Amino acid sequence: MDVKQLEQTLATLQNVQDKLEVLDEIAAHYYEEDDFQKAVAYYQQAEKMAPEGNPRAYYQGLEGICFFLMNQDEKAYLALTGAKEMLHPDKKDFDPEICGLVHYFLGSLYEYGEQNDASLESRLEASKYVSHLHDEAQWMLLAGISRNYEVQGDFSKAVKFNTEAITLISRDDPEIVYIFESLGYSHYELGEFDKALEYFSQVLQADQGFERQDEIYFNIGLCNRRLLDFSMALDSYLKLLELKELQDSPEPLAWLYIEIAHCYYSLKEFEKSVEMVEKGLKESIEKKDEKAEIHSYLTNNFHGMGRFEEAVKAGEKTLKISDDFHSIEIILPNLALSYHKLGNIEKFKHYRDRCNRDFPDLSWTKQLNKLEA
């Protein structure tokens, strides 16, 4: 029977239960056609006729879902919370699917409103009925719970729920990249850099045009740096630099030149590292500590090349810019060693003592203490 026939039949019915069944069927037809405005009109008719409790909650819940899908969040919230209050698992006509969906969509509304705790509470309630939900809702619910735990900083639980979600989503589903990205982020925060690298890499394998491609390249580089694979980190940073240049981004790129310079320095490719420093210093740099950090790699590289006069000159200039920056523990030993090579014992002692004060456990500091003053 098509929908027109159902609507004609509806007008002839007297029995309330018969009317409810036909209204449900008509509303479901319009719902499947994404005509949520018509669907909600029939669900509202049914809601008014349905007995209080679980039967009425069923129709009000579906009404709320339609409002949600029409982006009418306030109406959706009122309908969904109203349905939630009427749902009783221990009473007649309880529908576990509707209960799961009501809490699922409420969880989304709370997330949009940045009410993370309420969102998590609602989604955890929905998860009690996850087996009754359709496949897409199942993995989306689990992925949503994972996001809630990420916001709370509970990355172990975030990984747990996303790992479960990824078993339910098709590998061909374009949404899978967001789960890969989330898993990469959570594993990184847990210090599991090899696993983080695996998931960040899968993002680009699944979608080479990913909307946050630049962030993924940066994160892959960061993971490789943590794993001390500076060659692979460099490869990722250079791809990121190429991407930024193609985008003609107005964003200052000094921070990226610092990362590339560090990789070249760690690989003992000192000339290339200096080249990156010089490019970085041409960028607009507002923060003194950032300018000092990139400038410090002149000292590091000049020391590596045996150009000790240039190393100490660059080092002293760096410390005048700022003596409190991210990689200061690299420049200070190199500055001390350069002075030692030049025979300037007073300056050597000064920077060696500073290393002992600020970085007593650093391996470089222990080596400095073995040198004759």
N, C-alpha and C positions, 0 to 999 in steps of 0.2 A: 504494500500500500504506500503510495507516494505521500508527500507532505500535504498536498492540497486535499487529498482524500481524508487524511488524518484530521485536518482542520475542520472539514465538513462533518466528519464523524463526531468530533468533540462537541459540536453544537447540538447534537441529538442526545447526548448522554445525560443521564440523571444521577447515576450512582457515583458517589465521590471517588471511590477507589478506581473505578473505570476511568473517570476523568483524569485522575492523577497519573495513571499509566500512560494515557494518550498525551497528556501535557509533557510528560517526561520524554516520550518518544519524539515529539515535535521539537522540543528544546534541544535534544541530543542531535537531531538532524541539522539544525541551524548552527549548533556548536561545531560540528564536524566540518561545516562549510565556512567556519571562521566568521560567521555572522553573529557576533556575540550580543549585539544590541537586541536582535529578535529572540535569541536564546534566553537572555535574561528576562525578557518580558513574559515568556511562558513559565520560567522557573518561579517568577514572582507570583504568578497566578496560582501555581501549584503550592507554593509556600503558604498562601492564605488559606488554602483548603486542607492542608495536611494537619494531622493531629500534632499536638505539642510533643516536644521531646525529640527523639531520634528521627522520626519521619520528617518533621519540619526542618530539623538541622540539615538533613540531606539536601533539601531544595535551597535552603538559605546558603549552605556552603557552596553549591554550584553557582548560585547567583553571585557570591563573592568572587569566585574564580573568574567568572565572565567580566566583572568590573575590573579585576586585576589585569586581565588580558586586554582590556580597552584603556589601560593606563589611568583609570579612575580610582586612584589609590584610597582616597577618603571613603568612598562608597564601598570599596572592596574591604577595607579594614572593618567598617561597621557590620557588614554582612558576615564576614569571617569570624569576628569575635562573638557575634550573636549566635552563630552556628556552634562555635566552640563551647559556649555556655550550656547549650541544649544537648550536646553529645554525652551519652552515658553508656560506657562499654558493658555495664552489667544489666542493661535493660533491653527490652524487646526492640527489634528492628534496627539494632546498631549496625552500621556499615563501616567496617574497618578501613576500606579504601577512602571513603569520604573523610573520615577522621584524620587519616594520614595526610590527605591533600589539604584539608583546612589548616593543619599545623605547618605543612610544607609552605603554603603560600603566605601564611602569616610570618613565617621565618624570613621570607624574602622581603616582605614589607618592612619588618623591623631592621633588616640589614640596610635597606635603602635609606631608612631614617637614622642610620648609624647607632642603633640600639643593639649593640653586639650581644650583650648578655641575654636580652629578651629573644633575640634571633636564635641563639644557640639553644636556649631552653625549649623554644617552640619546635625547632628542628629535631632535637633529641626525642621529643614526644612523638613527632612524625615517624622517626626511625623505628619505633615500636611496631609500626604497621607497614614497614618498607616492603615486605614480601607481597603486599596487596596492591602496590603501586605498579604502574606500567614502567617499562625498562628505562625510558628517558628520565622519568621523575626519580627513579631509584638512584641513578648515578649523580644526577644533579643535586639531590638531597645530600648525598654523602660528600660531594665536592663542596657544598655550601657549609656543612658542618666543619669541614677541613678549614675553610676560610675563617670561620668563627674562631677556631682554635689558634690559627695564625695570629689573629688580632690579639688574642689573649697571651700570645707568646708561648703557647704549649705546642711546640713543633713536633714532638713525638706523636701526639694525638692527631695533629694535622696530617702527618705522613700516614698514620694508620687508616684514616678515613679516605684519603685520596688514593691510597694503594688499593683499597677495596673498590672505590669508584672506577678505577681504571680497568678493573676486570669486567665491568658491566657495560662499558662504552665501546662502540665499534672503533677499530683502528682507522677506519675511513671517515669517521665523524670529525669534521674540522674543529669541533670544540675540544678535542683531546689535547691540543697544544697548550691550552690554559691549565690543564691538570699537570702536564709535563713541567710547565713553568713553575707552578705552585710547588710541586715536589722538589724541583731544583732549589727553590728558595728555602724550603723547610730543611732539606738535607744540609744546605750550606750553613744555616743557623745552628744546626746540631753539630757542626764541625765535620760532617761526613762529605768531604770535598769531592771524593771520587764519585760518589753517588749523585751529588749535585751536578757534577760535570756531565754525567751520563744523561740526566734528564734535560739539562739546558741544551745539550747537543741534539737531543731528540726533537726539541722544538723546531730547530732549523731544518732537520731532516724531514719533518712532517709538513712544514710550511716555510718555504724560503722567503716568502714575502710577509712574514709575521709582523704585525703592527708595531711591536716593540723590539724589532730586530737589533737595534743599537744596544738596548739593555742586555739582550741575550749575549751578544758578542762581548760586552763588558764583563758579564758574569762568567762566561767561559774563560776569559782571560784571568779573572780574579781567582777562579778555582785552580787553574793551572799554576798561577803564582803560589797559591797555598800549597800545592803539591810539588813546588820547586821545579816545575817543568817550564822554564823560562822561554824555551824555543816555541812551545805551543801557545804560551801566553802571548808572546810577541806576535805570532801569526794572527791571533784573534784581535789584538789591539790594532794591528796594521789594517785588517779588514774593516774594523770600526772606523779608523781614520779615513779610509777610502770612502766609506759610506757617508761620513759627515761631510767630506769634501764634495761628494756628488749632490748632497742635499743643499749645498751652499749654506750651511747652518750659520746663523749669526752668533751662536753660542761660542764664547771663548773656549779654546781647546787646550789651555795650558795643562789642565789635569791629565789629559790623555797623553800629551807629550812627556809628562813626568813618568807615566806608566811605561811608555815605550823606551824612554831613556834608561829606566831602571832595568828593564829586560836586557837591553843591549849591554849595559854595564855588567850585569850578572853573567852574561855570555862572553864577557871580555872583548866585546866588539866596541872598543872605547871611542874610536873615531865616529862611528855611527851614533853612539850615545851622545857625543858632543854636538853632532848635527841636530839631533832632536832637541837638545837643551836650547840651542840657538834659535830654533824655530819657536819653541815654547816661550822664550823670553820676548819674542816679538808680539805675543798675544797680549790682550788687555788683562792685566792681573791686578785686582784691587786688594787682595789680602796679602799682607806682608809675609805670613808664614808660607803661603803657597809660592810666592815669588822666591823666598829663601830656599824652599825645598828644591825647586827645579834648578836654581843657581848652584845648589850644593853639589849637583852631579858634575859640575866643572872640576871641582876639587877631586871628586872620586875618580873621574876618568883621567885627569892629568896625572894623578898619583899612579894609576894603573899603567899609564904610558911612560912613567919615569920622568915626567916633566914637573919636578918638585917645586921649582920657583913659581911656576904658574899655578900649581896646586895650592900653595900657601897663600898666594895673593888672592885667588878666588875664594879660598876658605875664609879669610879674614873679612872679605867683602860680604860674603854670605851671612856671617854672624852679626855684621853691622845692620843688615836688613832685618834679621830676626834670629834669636838664639833659642827659639822654641817652635820647632816644626816636626812633622811626622817622621822624617828619616834622619834626624840629627845623630842618631846612634851609628850611622854609617860614615858621615863626614868627619866626626871627631877623631876616631882612630886613624883615618886616612890623613887628617891634618897633622896629628901627632907624629905619624910615621914619616910624613914628608919633611917635617922639621928635623926629625932624627937623621934622615938622609942628608940634609943640608948642614948637619952639625950644630944646629941651634938647640943646645941642650936645655936652655931656660924655657923656651917655648915648648919643647918636647915635654918637659916635666909638667908644665902648666896644663896641657891638654890631656896628658896621661892621668894626672890627678883628677881632672874633671871627669874622665871616663870612669875612674875608680869610684868617684862620688855618685855619679848618675847611673852608671851601668856596670856595677861590680861583677855581675855574673856573665857578662858578655864575653864570648871566647876571644874577641879582639882585645879586650881589656887585659885578659890574662896573658896574652902574647906580648902586649906592651910592657907588662911588668917584668918580663924576662929579658928585655933589652937593657943594655948598660946605659946609664945616664951620664 
